[in-house]
Amino acid sequence: MPDRGLLSDRAKALQPSLTLAIAAKAKQLRAGGADVCSLSAGEPDFDTPEFIRAAAIKALDGGQTRYGPAAGEPALREAIAAKFSQENHVPTTAAQVLVTNGGKQALYNLFQVLLGPGDEVLLPAPYWLSYPEIARMAGASVKELPSDADQGFRLKPGELEAAITPASRLLVLNSPSNPTGMVLSRAEMEAIANVLRRHPQVLVVCDEIYEFLLAPGHTHHSFAAVAPDLADRIFTVNGFAKGWAMTGWRIGWLAGAQEVIAAASALQSQTTSNVCTFAQFGALAAISGSRQCVYAMAAEFNVRRRLLTEGLMAMEGLKLMAPEGAFYAFPDVSHFGLDSITLCNRLLDEVGLAVVPGVAFGDDRCIRLSCAASPATIQDGLERLQRFLGSL
Ligand SMILES: Cc1ncc(COP(=O)(O)O)c(C=O)c1O
């Protein structure tokens, strides 16, 4: 073996996913007969709606089994452009849309074509754990912009302005947010846009994958619709995973300036090629169809989010921003004096509750609980958490 070892520096720098580590431990304990309750899921526990599955089956039986255009089926790109134009009020053509292998590949491709060494990514924290890894794989550095549960995990325009340097290349916005459930209001987006108008070198990626999952009283805004004058430097990531319960289908999209979409498409053509052809026809049925199924699942998540929020609010020693969207709660448990990995390991070992340590999301004071579980499981998880915290 050569002295440098087998792995590239890029591979050595990659952080393994803590979410997967906890899930693996929970699975192992369960296999050994332990009674484990999991509030760690990052995916809807619903099945993909029947009409979507039927469309994919029909496409499969109808021979949609060959290579397609790398950037996606033309009809699906058209349908996504129409949705983004009409539902999100961002005028978009099919040439400005790339169909990707989930929102994750949309982010990966985008970061690869926008970023390089010397570029800095501005990342409001807490953040979804893949952003920093994807940024670093593109050679960029990451500057975190921290926030607190007490203040609703808001990105403050003054702090954003102060963090911007000539090297700042890309700001990451994620609303509704994983892991905090924070939803940016229109006024907050306008204030962020005002800062960005003074810094034309800063591009923006807006991850809207949880757009349909909103607590009552909250509205989703696309950043490119709030700041249309900045639209040529705003890139939007979205997908079918969360809203339509299609996590395993691996279909997302990237929308933005045509030049960047063309570059991301070229990258995709040399790496993964098109997303599974017949799966794209299922996605086409989903996006072209009625939103009734999406709203029904979102309504069920509202019931569960409320159950989780009220249960956590009733516990002493926790600081919680009531989640405004997505399907997570991210309480600050620093009062108990344990780092988040120790706390999560002890929760699993002592009361059989699997949740994700906040350090994975850039905040070691917190833990992430998911409400993508049945109300009975959520109730059970809350009781276990209460029992554990009471024992400390
Ligand atoms: C904020 C956020 N963005 C993107 C993704 C990626 O979703 P996909 O399954 O479409 O790749 C996730 C998945 O958990 C997420 O939480």
The ligand as a Tripos MOL2 file, in Angstrom:
@<TRIPOS>MOLECULE
LIG
   16    16     1     0     0
SMALL
NO_CHARGES

@<TRIPOS>ATOM
      1 C1        -33.3760   20.3420    4.6860 C.3       1 LIG1
      2 C2        -33.2410   19.1820    3.7670 C.ar      1 LIG1
      3 N1        -32.8600   19.4170    2.5130 N.ar      1 LIG1
      4 C3        -32.7150   18.4200    1.6300 C.ar      1 LIG1
      5 C4        -32.9570   17.1080    1.9970 C.ar      1 LIG1
      6 C5        -32.7180   16.0340    0.9700 C.3       1 LIG1
      7 O1        -33.8530   15.4270    0.5430 O.3       1 LIG1
      8 P1        -33.8460   14.3300   -0.5980 P.3       1 LIG1
      9 O2        -34.3230   13.0800    0.0520 O.co2     1 LIG1
     10 O3        -34.7960   14.8530   -1.6380 O.co2     1 LIG1
     11 O4        -32.4700   14.1900   -1.1360 O.co2     1 LIG1
     12 C6        -33.3610   16.8150    3.3080 C.ar      1 LIG1
     13 C7        -33.5920   15.4160    3.7280 C.2       1 LIG1
     14 O5        -33.6400   15.0850    4.8830 O.2       1 LIG1
     15 C8        -33.5140   17.8850    4.2130 C.ar      1 LIG1
     16 O6        -33.8980   17.6750    5.4680 O.3       1 LIG1
@<TRIPOS>BOND
     1     1     2 1
     2     2     3 ar
     3     2    15 ar
     4     3     4 ar
     5     4     5 ar
     6     5     6 1
     7     5    12 ar
     8     6     7 1
     9     7     8 1
    10     8     9 2
    11     8    10 1
    12     8    11 1
    13    12    13 1
    14    12    15 ar
    15    13    14 2
    16    15    16 1
@<TRIPOS>SUBSTRUCTURE
     1 LIG1         1 GROUP 0 **** ****
